[in-house]
Amino acid sequence: MLKAIPGADPALDDPPAEDARSGLLDTPLDRLPLPTRLTTWSLRVGARTVRDAVLLGREGLLQERNLGRTTIAAFDLLLSRRGAGDGLDTLHAHVVGSMERGCLAVARGDSPARPAVELPPFPIERYASFDEMWRELVAGLPPLDRLVISRRSGTTSEVETLEAIGRTLGVTRERVRQIQRRAFDALQRDGRWIDALSSHLESTLAGRAMTLDELSCAPFWRWAVEDFGRIRYLIDHFLNPRFSYARWDGSWLIAPGVVKEPDGAFQAFVRRPERPLPVTFETVRAQAREAGETACPGCGPLFEARVDGAFLLSEDRSTVVGVGSTKQAQLRAYLIERGEPVPVTELEARFGRFARAPDHVYVERGLLALSSTIEGFDEWKKKLVPRCVHIVRKRGPELQWMAGDLLDALRETGEVPDFLTVWLLSGMLRRSKGLVNLGRLRFSLPGVGDGQRIQFVPTLTRFVEEAGVPLERSELHARLSLETGFNNLTFNLALVHLPLLPIDPLRIGLLDRDVYGGRDAMLEACERLEAELARRDRGLSYGRALEFLRSESDLFESWTTEMVAAPPRMSSALVSNRSGIGLAEWGSVRVPSRNEIIGKLIRDGNGEASVQDIIDTIQHVHARTTKRSSLASLANQLGFRMDGGRVFSNVNGAHHP
């Protein structure tokens, strides 16, 4: 609400000199070129006319939120130029003096009102078209002002820019803008024509948005919309914000009030992701009407009329089966109707060759389906893609991974759905942000390599196969360096990827060729280790695991501790780390490391432990001998000190693993 009227000035004893000021006071604020902040204020507080603002006075306006002295000064200048004398102060004094004498009615109704002299309405009915009316209005301007307005509004030809008119007149763009502003003031001084024109357009639109083609059917407006620049100029400078325009279906539409991007709203409606397909066409039409009215009052019929060409319909036109009418839309509709994987050869015979869409997935080689037709696909995708990214980062960030290897790794690390194939996993990963699709079921982390599929394991396997015997790590490293660049982590990870297998600390062989018993013996080792670990309920170091296998069968007599590290890579029930082997269901291998053994013995001994006890315990757990020099180094790394035959914790506090 507006604030109370300030007190009257007792010096005002004479009536105002110009009754014409009363007409200016009744001018609607939305018909004046006001500063943006003043327009915002008028909408917020409900101020409709100049009188509403003048009643507050300069000090009252300055107390309003977001109205500063610069804004008030601009308003003051505007009023001065429209015949208010000194502007805001003069009009304010005029209102207050008139109220003292009872010439105007106050809001409380406690003072008699003198009927205001009103000018007759603008005779818009005299004009057969807006063209005729506009030319007559412009004809009353001075010659230079008339030239600028005519060219800017497209009265005589196409709409021209300020720069173009400036070049014609030999003046700057800013000077043309000033002349245009002067012409605006003259045209807006008697705003009755603006009110009459607004009423006529409101009547034509009948409360809804209209395309230019529809509006051109009204003879009065035909000339204005023949060149969109004309109607845009009229709305921008005289009819805004009562009316607005927006892009629509390759053209424009005119709407009462403010309309924002109906084109974008329609496209968003068409691509609405939560819409299930197929769906009845009548349902989609009703949704279109609702979406249109939400975007802009009166746009419902426009949205509904445009629906027919935006969706793919069934033969009887009763059901929407796809979005759009392109080959991709028809292909999608066919896959939805089939509801099962379809051979690519069948699809190409029906639709010709096509590019795969983001939701096209292969179920098996040559069988294509939509991901939405595979039950559980999207839910599992959300779970498996992050797991795959984690596996790649943890096990081989520099490797280019095959989807089959990732599927094997997924099965080792957790649950996977029964329907999952390497092709479906590839479809899940194909457009994920965490991995880059290298083609042919190959993926890598972003930024790895140059996009070429470097196959480390097959290359290294080929080297070992060609040699006919196990090769030393150093030789494999040198030979691979001749073909591609890699880091040691990538190289070491490749060496433990079956069928490659470390035979001893120095040499790499092949599972089926260089391990006694081959793959069958490895599978038997998996079964025996699983049973023993379940019985013990704790893990086995590699040395103890080898002792156990040798005690079980002569098949493992020639095995080494390096070979025993392979079974966890063949069984999803086993896990391993540097300390040993455990069951996957435990969540850890349950084998203490040497560091953990030392720390525990120190804690149990209240800050010290015997060197021999530590060596014996490590020997018992890991089946390996630790030299005193190695133990001294380990103790030092842990913050302990070895002195003679004992290991002590430091006085300042040691780290106890």
Long-range contacts (C-beta under 8 A, 24 or more apart in sequence): 1-45, 1-46, 2-45, 2-46, 2-47, 2-52, 2-55, 2-56, 3-56, 3-60, 3-63, 5-55, 5-96, 5-99, 5-106, 6-56, 6-57, 6-59, 6-60, 6-92, 6-96, 7-96, 8-96, 8-97, 8-99, 8-100, 9-93, 9-96, 9-97, 12-93, 12-96, 12-97, 12-100, 15-97, 15-98, 15-101, 15-103, 16-94, 16-97, 16-98, 18-83, 18-85, 19-117, 20-83, 21-83, 21-84, 21-85, 21-90, 21-91, 21-94, 22-98, 22-116, 22-117, 23-119, 24-50, 24-79, 24-82, 24-83, 24-84, 24-91, 25-49, 25-50, 25-51, 25-54, 25-91, 25-94, 25-95, 26-50, 26-51, 26-116, 27-191, 28-191, 28-195, 29-53, 30-241, 30-242, 31-188, 31-191, 31-194, 31-195, 32-78, 32-188, 33-78, 33-181, 33-184, 33-188, 34-75, 34-78, 35-71, 35-74, 35-75, 37-66, 37-67, 37-68, 37-71, 38-67, 38-71, 38-74, 38-75, 40-66, 41-65, 41-66, 41-67, 50-79, 50-91, 51-95, 54-88, 54-91, 54-92, 54-95, 55-92, 55-95, 57-88, 57-89, 57-92, 58-88, 58-89, 58-92, 61-88, 81-185, 82-185, 82-189, 83-189, 119-190, 119-192, 121-192, 121-195, 121-196, 122-192, 122-193, 122-195, 122-196, 124-193, 124-196, 124-197, 124-200, 127-220, 128-219, 128-220, 129-219, 129-220, 129-221, 129-222, 129-223, 130-197, 130-220, 130-221, 130-223, 130-224, 131-223, 131-224, 133-193, 133-197, 137-187, 137-193, 138-187, 140-186, 141-183, 141-186, 141-187, 144-179, 145-179, 145-180, 145-182, 145-183, 145-186, 146-183, 148-176, 148-179, 148-180, 148-183, 149-180, 149-183, 149-187, 152-180, 152-233, 153-230, 153-233, 153-234, 154-227, 154-229, 154-230, 154-233, 158-227, 158-229, 159-227, 159-229, 159-230, 159-233, 184-237, 187-238, 188-238, 194-238, 194-239, 197-238, 197-239, 198-239, 198-242, 198-243, 201-239, 201-243, 201-254, 202-242, 202-256, 205-254, 205-255, 205-256, 205-298, 207-256, 207-297, 207-298, 208-255, 208-256, 208-297, 208-298, 208-299, 208-301, 209-248, 209-253, 209-254, 209-255, 209-256, 209-259, 209-262, 209-296, 209-297, 209-298, 209-299, 209-302, 210-253, 210-254, 210-255, 210-298, 211-248, 211-249, 211-251, 211-252, 211-253, 211-302, 212-251, 212-252, 212-253, 212-254, 213-251, 215-254, 225-254, 228-252, 246-296, 248-302, 249-306, 253-299, 253-302, 255-296, 255-297, 255-298, 255-299, 256-297, 256-298, 257-297, 259-295, 259-296, 259-299, 260-295, 260-296, 261-295, 262-292, 262-295, 262-296, 262-299, 262-302, 262-303, 265-291, 265-292, 265-294, 265-295, 265-296, 266-291, 266-292, 266-295, 266-303, 266-306, 266-310, 269-303, 270-310, 270-311, 270-323, 270-324, 271-323, 277-320, 277-321, 277-322, 277-323, 277-336, 278-314, 278-319, 278-320, 278-321, 278-336, 278-337, 279-319, 279-320, 280-318, 280-319, 280-320, 281-311, 281-313, 281-317, 281-318, 281-319, 281-320, 282-318, 284-311, 284-320, 327-351, 327-352, 327-354, 328-354, 328-355, 328-357, 331-357, 332-357, 332-370, 335-368, 335-369, 335-370, 335-373, 336-370, 336-372, 336-373, 339-373, 340-369, 340-373, 341-367, 341-368, 341-369, 342-367, 342-368, 342-369, 343-367, 343-368, 344-368, 358-430, 358-431, 360-427, 361-423, 361-424, 361-427, 361-428, 361-430, 362-423, 362-424, 362-426, 362-427, 363-421, 363-423, 363-424, 364-421, 364-423, 365-423, 371-427, 374-419, 374-424, 375-419, 376-417, 376-419, 377-424, 377-428, 380-416, 380-417, 380-420, 380-428, 381-428, 384-410, 384-416, 384-420, 384-425, 384-428, 385-428, 385-429, 385-432, 385-434, 385-435, 386-434, 387-413, 387-414, 388-425, 388-429, 388-432, 388-434, 388-435, 388-443, 389-432, 389-434, 389-435, 389-445, 392-435, 392-443, 392-444, 392-445, 393-445, 395-493, 396-489, 396-490, 396-493, 396-494, 397-445, 397-448, 397-489, 398-448, 398-486, 398-487, 398-489, 398-490, 399-444, 399-448, 399-456, 399-490, 399-493, 399-494, 400-438, 400-442, 400-443, 400-444, 400-448, 400-449, 400-453, 400-454, 400-455, 401-442, 401-443, 401-444, 402-441, 402-442, 403-429, 403-441, 403-442, 403-443, 404-441, 405-497, 406-443, 411-572, 412-572, 412-584, 454-484, 454-486, 456-480, 456-484, 456-486, 456-490, 456-491, 456-494, 457-494, 457-497, 457-500, 459-483, 459-484, 460-494, 460-495, 460-500, 460-508, 461-499, 461-500, 461-510, 464-500, 464-508, 464-509, 464-510, 465-510, 469-509, 469-514, 470-503, 470-507, 470-508, 470-509, 470-510, 470-514, 471-507, 471-508, 472-506, 472-507, 472-508, 473-506, 473-507, 473-508, 476-508, 496-565, 496-566, 496-569, 497-569, 498-566, 498-569, 498-570, 501-562, 501-563, 501-566, 502-562, 502-563, 502-565, 503-560, 503-562, 503-563, 504-560, 504-562, 505-562, 511-566, 515-559, 515-563, 515-566, 516-555, 516-556, 516-557, 516-558, 516-559, 517-555, 517-556, 521-555, 521-556, 522-566, 522-567, 522-570, 523-570, 524-553, 524-555, 525-549, 525-556, 525-564, 525-567, 526-567, 526-570, 526-571, 526-573, 526-574, 528-552, 528-553, 529-567, 529-574, 529-581, 530-571, 530-573, 530-574, 530-583, 533-574, 533-581, 533-582, 533-583, 534-583, 537-590, 538-582, 538-590, 538-591, 539-579, 539-580, 539-581, 539-582, 539-586, 539-588, 539-589, 539-590, 539-591, 540-580, 540-581, 540-582, 540-591, 541-579, 541-580, 541-591, 541-621, 541-622, 541-623, 541-624, 542-580, 542-581, 542-622, 543-622, 543-623, 543-624, 544-580, 544-621, 544-622, 544-623, 545-580, 545-581, 546-623, 547-623, 579-622, 580-622, 591-621, 592-621, 593-657, 594-618, 594-622, 594-626, 594-634, 595-634, 595-637, 595-638, 595-657, 596-657, 597-621, 598-631, 598-634, 598-635, 598-638, 598-640, 598-647, 598-657, 599-638, 599-655, 599-656, 599-657, 600-657, 601-647, 602-640, 602-647, 602-649, 602-654, 602-656, 603-656, 607-648, 607-649, 608-646, 608-647, 608-648, 608-649, 609-646, 609-647, 610-645, 610-646, 610-647, 611-642, 611-645, 611-646, 611-647, 612-645, 614-647
